[in-house]
Amino acid sequence: MTDLLDLALGGLALGAVYALVALGFVIVFRASGVLNFAHGSLLLLGGYLTAVLHGPLGFAGALAAAVLATALTAGAVDRLLLRGDGTEPGTAHVRTIATLGVDLLLATELTRRIGGDLLTLGDPWGDAVTTLGPVTVADSRLAALAVSAVAIGAVFALFRLTPWGLSLRAAAEDTEAAALMGIRLARVRTLAWCLAGALAALAAVFLAAFPAPGLERTTGQIALKAFPAAVLGGMASPGGALAGSALIGLTEALVAGYQTQLHVLGEGFADVAPYAVMVLVLLVRPTGLFGAKGAVRV
């Protein structure tokens, strides 16, 4: 029972970090209809900047600089490569393909810089653990839960309480109508990309923290595990991204913890478990857990 509680708490913490990444996917998709395949490279960029800057700036200063720089990079990608207001037919598909090129360029350069090294991010938690009754949990996991909760709460406050959030929701409902009402779609979209980049940089800290060995060149690929979480919840649903992330985090942690009992499924099944869950859910709910059915004109 204690092992189950340990795994469940670790899974929830992992799901909270996945939620930061999944929210980035959802925010960009709601703003522009683009599946941002460069999101993993942006995450790696944020982690790399934190790693190289924590010496001169300290952890807090390095994290702040990395979040800002990654947000600006994401905004620059939108402004420089994905021009237009997004109302032209077929532009979302072209932009989605363009993000593959951005991902290739960023990932290649960052992989060259990191090489085979394991980079430490200088986080203050280290390998410390805390005992909560029968459960022992890494301090980095508790920090992930706390920081993710604050960041996610702030994002939802932006959605509900700011003019930008209102504009984003209006654009997500009907892009052409929003443009006719005077909403500056390009600005809304760029800010959405910036916010997604900032969330990715924040998530990188916890994906590279203990019990992970550190930041490595493949860390950005972890963002691909958050993609099923976004799809599970419904690509246009921020709340669905949270539910999907919790489900994916718990699934991955439990499958990894009980790998010996699940050996019939093959070694390393925990790595593909998120995608297996995604397929099973989509067979029942093709639009995701919280996805709305589209209207069909007949």
Backbone hydrogen bonds, N-H to C=O, Kabsch-Sander energy under -0.5 kcal/mol:
donor,donor_aa,acceptor,acceptor_aa,energy
5,L,1,M,-2.2
6,D,2,T,-2.6
7,L,3,D,-2.6
8,A,4,L,-2.6
9,L,5,L,-2.6
10,G,6,D,-2.4
11,G,7,L,-2.5
12,L,8,A,-2.3
13,A,9,L,-2.2
14,L,10,G,-2.3
15,G,11,G,-2.6
16,A,12,L,-2.0
17,V,13,A,-1.6
18,Y,14,L,-2.6
19,A,15,G,-2.0
20,L,16,A,-1.1
20,L,17,V,-0.5
21,V,17,V,-1.4
22,A,18,Y,-3.4
23,L,19,A,-2.7
24,G,20,L,-1.1
25,F,21,V,-1.7
26,V,22,A,-2.4
27,I,23,L,-3.1
28,V,24,G,-2.0
29,F,25,F,-2.1
30,R,26,V,-2.9
31,A,27,I,-2.0
32,S,28,V,-2.3
33,G,29,F,-2.3
34,V,28,V,-0.7
36,N,34,V,-0.9
37,F,35,L,-1.3
39,H,36,N,-1.3
42,L,38,A,-2.0
43,L,39,H,-2.1
44,L,40,G,-2.2
45,L,41,S,-2.3
46,G,42,L,-2.3
47,G,43,L,-2.2
48,Y,44,L,-2.6
49,L,45,L,-2.6
50,T,46,G,-1.9
51,A,47,G,-2.1
52,V,48,Y,-2.3
53,L,49,L,-1.6
54,H,50,T,-1.4
57,L,53,L,-2.5
58,G,54,H,-1.3
61,G,57,L,-0.6
62,A,58,G,-2.6
63,L,59,F,-2.8
64,A,60,A,-2.4
65,A,61,G,-2.4
66,A,62,A,-2.6
67,V,63,L,-2.8
68,L,64,A,-2.3
69,A,65,A,-2.8
70,T,66,A,-2.6
71,A,67,V,-2.2
72,L,68,L,-2.5
73,T,69,A,-2.3
74,A,70,T,-2.5
75,G,71,A,-2.4
76,A,72,L,-2.4
77,V,73,T,-2.2
78,D,74,A,-1.8
79,R,75,G,-2.5
80,L,76,A,-3.1
81,L,77,V,-2.0
82,L,77,V,-0.9
82,L,78,D,-1.0
91,T,88,E,-1.6
94,V,90,G,-1.6
95,R,91,T,-2.7
96,T,92,A,-2.2
97,I,93,H,-2.0
98,A,94,V,-2.1
99,T,95,R,-1.8
100,L,96,T,-0.7
100,L,97,I,-0.9
101,G,97,I,-1.0
102,V,98,A,-1.9
103,D,99,T,-2.5
104,L,100,L,-2.1
105,L,101,G,-2.2
106,L,102,V,-2.6
107,A,103,D,-2.8
108,T,104,L,-2.0
109,E,105,L,-2.0
110,L,106,L,-2.7
111,T,107,A,-2.5
112,R,108,T,-1.9
113,R,109,E,-2.0
114,I,110,L,-2.6
115,G,111,T,-2.8
117,D,114,I,-1.9
119,L,117,D,-0.6
119,L,215,L,-2.9
126,G,123,D,-0.5
128,A,125,W,-1.9
130,T,137,V,-3.2
132,L,130,T,-0.6
132,L,135,V,-3.6
133,G,131,T,-0.6
135,V,132,L,-1.9
137,V,130,T,-2.8
139,D,128,A,-2.6
141,R,138,A,-0.8
142,L,138,A,-1.6
143,A,139,D,-2.7
144,A,140,S,-2.0
145,L,141,R,-2.2
146,A,142,L,-2.4
147,V,143,A,-3.0
148,S,144,A,-2.2
149,A,145,L,-2.0
150,V,146,A,-2.0
151,A,147,V,-2.8
152,I,148,S,-3.0
153,G,149,A,-2.3
154,A,150,V,-2.3
155,V,151,A,-2.1
156,F,152,I,-2.4
157,A,153,G,-2.0
158,L,154,A,-2.1
159,F,155,V,-2.1
160,R,156,F,-2.0
161,L,157,A,-2.9
162,T,158,L,-1.0
165,G,158,L,-0.6
166,L,162,T,-2.0
167,S,163,P,-2.6
168,L,164,W,-2.6
169,R,165,G,-2.4
170,A,166,L,-2.3
171,A,167,S,-2.6
172,A,168,L,-2.1
173,E,169,R,-1.5
174,D,170,A,-2.3
178,A,174,D,-2.3
179,A,175,T,-2.2
180,L,176,E,-2.2
181,M,177,A,-1.5
182,G,179,A,-1.5
183,I,178,A,-2.2
185,L,183,I,-1.4
188,V,184,R,-2.2
189,R,185,L,-2.8
190,T,186,A,-2.4
191,L,187,R,-2.4
192,A,188,V,-1.7
193,W,189,R,-2.2
194,C,190,T,-2.4
195,L,191,L,-2.4
196,A,192,A,-2.3
197,G,193,W,-2.4
198,A,194,C,-2.2
199,L,195,L,-2.2
200,A,196,A,-2.0
201,A,197,G,-2.1
202,L,198,A,-1.9
203,A,199,L,-2.3
204,A,200,A,-1.7
205,V,201,A,-0.9
205,V,202,L,-0.6
206,F,202,L,-0.8
207,L,203,A,-1.9
208,A,204,A,-1.5
209,A,205,V,-0.5
212,A,209,A,-2.3
215,L,119,L,-3.1
219,T,216,E,-2.0
221,Q,218,T,-1.4
222,I,219,T,-1.9
223,A,220,G,-1.4
224,L,221,Q,-1.5
225,K,222,I,-1.9
226,A,222,I,-0.7
226,A,223,A,-0.7
227,F,223,A,-1.0
229,A,225,K,-0.6
230,A,226,A,-1.8
231,V,227,F,-2.4
232,L,228,P,-3.0
233,G,229,A,-1.9
234,G,230,A,-1.1
237,S,234,G,-2.6
241,A,237,S,-1.7
242,L,238,P,-1.4
243,A,239,G,-2.0
244,G,240,G,-3.0
245,S,241,A,-2.2
246,A,242,L,-2.3
247,L,243,A,-2.1
248,I,244,G,-2.5
249,G,245,S,-3.0
250,L,246,A,-2.4
251,T,247,L,-2.3
252,E,248,I,-2.7
253,A,249,G,-2.3
254,L,250,L,-2.6
255,V,251,T,-2.6
256,A,252,E,-2.3
257,G,253,A,-2.3
258,Y,254,L,-2.0
259,Q,256,A,-1.0
262,L,258,Y,-1.2
263,H,260,T,-1.0
265,L,262,L,-2.2
266,G,263,H,-1.9
269,F,266,G,-1.1
271,D,268,G,-1.5
272,V,268,G,-0.6
272,V,269,F,-0.8
273,A,269,F,-1.5
275,Y,272,V,-0.5
276,A,272,V,-2.1
277,V,273,A,-2.7
278,M,274,P,-2.0
279,V,275,Y,-2.4
280,L,276,A,-2.3
281,V,277,V,-2.6
282,L,278,M,-2.6
283,L,279,V,-1.6
284,V,280,L,-0.8
284,V,281,V,-0.9
285,R,281,V,-3.7
288,G,285,R,-2.4
289,L,232,L,-4.6
290,F,233,G,-1.6
